[in-house]
Amino acid sequence: MADIGAKDTANHPLARGSVAVLLLKFAIPSIVSMLVGALYNIVDQIFIGRGVGMLGNAATNVAFPLVTICTSISLLLGIGGASNYSLELGRGNRERAARSVANAITLSASAGVTLCVAVRLLLGPLLRAFGATETVMPYAVSYTSITALGIPFLVMTICGGHLIRADGSPRYSMFCGLVGALLNTALDPLFIFTFDMGIAGAAWATSISQFVGWLFVVSYLMRYRGVRLLREYFIPRVERVRAIASLGAAVCFNQFSLMCVQITLNNTLVHYGALSRYGSDIPLAAAGVITKVNMIFLSMVIGLAQGGQPIIGFNYGAKNYSRVIRTFSMTLGSGTVLSIFAFIAFQFFPREIISLFGSGTEEYYHFVERYFRIFLFMTFTNGIQPVTSNFFTSIGKAMKGFLISLTRQILFLLPLIIIFPRFWGIDGIMYAGPVADLAAAALALALITLEIADIRRLGRAANAKPQQEAPSA
């Protein structure tokens, strides 16, 4: 398949259009798509909290690591495939771009089915490892045994959404997720309250909605616009799989580290909660709700960062370095604004937020308010890490993106939620959050400052070269 020439690359909309307009075009649907993923969990949490109670909320918290596993695999393949597609298209390598998309589709389908089977076979041991107490376990089994059936559809829908967005159809990508989320919102109260199915009703609503969203994704992928997806391209090739994994590793491990932290956090909350006045179930239920509320903010920041990915990736591949820097600056600035709004909400309105998810005892509300205000105190810095990590992935520097993705969760937060409670009990878990956030933001700023300086040097060298060649023309 013939490569596109330099003239075609220069005339590509990603190389010519206003950076601000392009960022809005790609970021808004990306944010909505990410919010849709968070909305599935939030809607379930709200209706389960009101229809089942605190133990239902605790059960969804125990099941939440499985959602994170699905998301990590989906982003590994979706971001990796989309980033390779944008970079190869920017370089003019259409066949490699097409193979990146097709291989990502094949791998996501295979991974989803494999994970579904594994969860169904190992359900009990998994839930116990995720922190389920004896009182929470029946609710967790009922919920997770059903939602596991939707795993293949969830994985492929998230992965396919990124591939669709990279193909220049961010609105359709948004639509695919939105259809499922709205259907889930309608089915939850119907199944939980009208049909009196309890927590199982919420699970069926989720799985059915994920299947419907998957149907729309598949219908688009069958008529992909930017390149032709020939049948032989769907057979995985080692070099394409390696390239996809390389560029998707950072965001994948960021999600995977979230899962590791969530599991450790659940078990630590249960242990130290039993030693406190709150007991085990209150911290487990409250932390699960707060984690999912925080996901709304993080989904917006991550969606913003992913919206800039096609612009950054294409222009870096095409050596339009000034547009690369401009896109990153706008993305980081917007992410910081979102972070400040989230900080204000978490600090001043914790009780109002948690009241959306059902009622509780005064001890429950007391724990929730302290957890919001202490654990999430450095929220205003939390846009820096995901935007920076995604930037390195977009320009093909996977190892730096991978390093930054590990900082907050694995390098800082995970050790701290193990060490701090030894000295301060359950309060130590809360204080681990802001310390990890501050350290991760500082490291990300240091690395991105050095990288931007290098890109500026590349830009000056690229601008100087035509001037040097001009006399011999």
Secondary structure, DSSP 8 states (H G I E B T S, - for coil): -----HHHHHTSHHHHS-HHHHHHHHHHHHHHHHHHHHHHHHHHHHHHHHHT-HHHHHHHHHHHHHHHHHHHHHHHHHHHHHHHHHHHHHHT-HHHHHHHHHHHHHHHHHHHHHHHHHHHHTHHHHHHHTT--TTTHHHHHHHHHHHGGGHHHHHHHHHHHHHHHHTT-HHHHHHHHHHHHHHHHHHHHIIIIIS--HHHHHHHHHHHHHHHHHHHHHHHHTT-SSS---GGGGS--HHHHHHHHHHHHHHHHHHHHHHHHHHHHHHHHHHHHHTSTTTTHHHHHHHHHHHHHHHHHHHHHHHHHHHHHHHHHHHHHTT-HHHHHHHHHHHHHHHHHHHHHHHHHHHH-HHHHHGGG----HHHHHHHHHHHHHHTTTGGGTTHHHHHHHHHHHTT-HHHHHHHHHIIIIIIIHHHHHHHHHHHTHHHHHHHHHHHHHHHHHHHHHHHHHHHHHHHHHHHHHHHHHHHHGGG-
